[in-house]
Amino acid sequence: MKEITRAKWKDPGIIMVITLLLISSVVWIWWPTEIYWMGISLAGWLMFFCFFIWLLLTFIYVIWIEKIEKSEEG
């Protein structure tokens, strides 16, 4: 089995997955709480607002990958 090098930990895909796992774990840990705002659970609101975080992370990921590909070409 190959050893994971320092360069692998800086890969945008690995960083993106770790970020998504951290945010998802916050939602799942928070889920059982019975706190409501405007009739909707705070976990529901968190999932709604996380959509915009996912969207932002996707744009960052695409731009980051394109920069890496351009630097490898040139």
C-alpha positions as a Python dict, from the first residue, in 0.01 Angstrom:
ca = {
    (1, 'M'): (0, 0, 0),
    (2, 'K'): (136, 340, -96),
    (3, 'E'): (225, 590, 170),
    (4, 'I'): (27, 915, 163),
    (5, 'T'): (276, 1193, 105),
    (6, 'R'): (254, 1555, 209),
    (7, 'A'): (158, 1650, -148),
    (8, 'K'): (-143, 1417, -130),
    (9, 'W'): (-274, 1604, 177),
    (10, 'K'): (-260, 1928, -22),
    (11, 'D'): (-467, 1782, -305),
    (12, 'P'): (-787, 1988, -354),
    (13, 'G'): (-1002, 1675, -361),
    (14, 'I'): (-877, 1553, -22),
    (15, 'I'): (-922, 1898, 132),
    (16, 'M'): (-1274, 1925, -15),
    (17, 'V'): (-1377, 1584, 122),
    (18, 'I'): (-1241, 1666, 469),
    (19, 'T'): (-1429, 1998, 468),
    (20, 'L'): (-1753, 1831, 359),
    (21, 'L'): (-1715, 1563, 626),
    (22, 'L'): (-1659, 1824, 898),
    (23, 'I'): (-1967, 2025, 801),
    (24, 'S'): (-2178, 1710, 765),
    (25, 'S'): (-2069, 1583, 1106),
    (26, 'V'): (-2178, 1914, 1264),
    (27, 'V'): (-2525, 1871, 1110),
    (28, 'W'): (-2555, 1508, 1228),
    (29, 'I'): (-2434, 1591, 1580),
    (30, 'W'): (-2676, 1883, 1599),
    (31, 'W'): (-2972, 1692, 1448),
    (32, 'P'): (-3128, 1552, 1771),
    (33, 'T'): (-3167, 1896, 1931),
    (34, 'E'): (-3524, 2017, 1958),
    (35, 'I'): (-3463, 2387, 1899),
    (36, 'Y'): (-3698, 2551, 1651),
    (37, 'W'): (-3691, 2887, 1475),
    (38, 'M'): (-3994, 2994, 1271),
    (39, 'G'): (-4135, 2642, 1309),
    (40, 'I'): (-3831, 2472, 1153),
    (41, 'S'): (-3559, 2285, 1341),
    (42, 'L'): (-3224, 2461, 1360),
    (43, 'A'): (-3070, 2152, 1200),
    (44, 'G'): (-3302, 2209, 903),
    (45, 'W'): (-3195, 2571, 878),
    (46, 'L'): (-2832, 2464, 899),
    (47, 'M'): (-2881, 2221, 611),
    (48, 'F'): (-3050, 2494, 407),
    (49, 'F'): (-2767, 2742, 459),
    (50, 'C'): (-2508, 2469, 401),
    (51, 'F'): (-2636, 2449, 42),
    (52, 'F'): (-2474, 2787, -20),
    (53, 'I'): (-2156, 2669, 152),
    (54, 'W'): (-2148, 2361, -78),
    (55, 'L'): (-2198, 2588, -379),
    (56, 'L'): (-1913, 2816, -271),
    (57, 'L'): (-1685, 2518, -205),
    (58, 'T'): (-1764, 2380, -551),
    (59, 'F'): (-1664, 2707, -719),
    (60, 'I'): (-1345, 2722, -512),
    (61, 'Y'): (-1264, 2360, -602),
    (62, 'V'): (-1315, 2413, -977),
    (63, 'I'): (-1103, 2730, -983),
    (64, 'W'): (-832, 2561, -774),
    (65, 'I'): (-817, 2255, -1005),
    (66, 'E'): (-802, 2478, -1316),
    (67, 'K'): (-508, 2671, -1168),
    (68, 'I'): (-325, 2345, -1092),
    (69, 'E'): (-385, 2216, -1445),
    (70, 'K'): (-261, 2543, -1599),
    (71, 'S'): (56, 2535, -1387),
    (72, 'E'): (125, 2175, -1494),
    (73, 'E'): (89, 2264, -1863),
    (74, 'G'): (314, 2563, -1867),
}
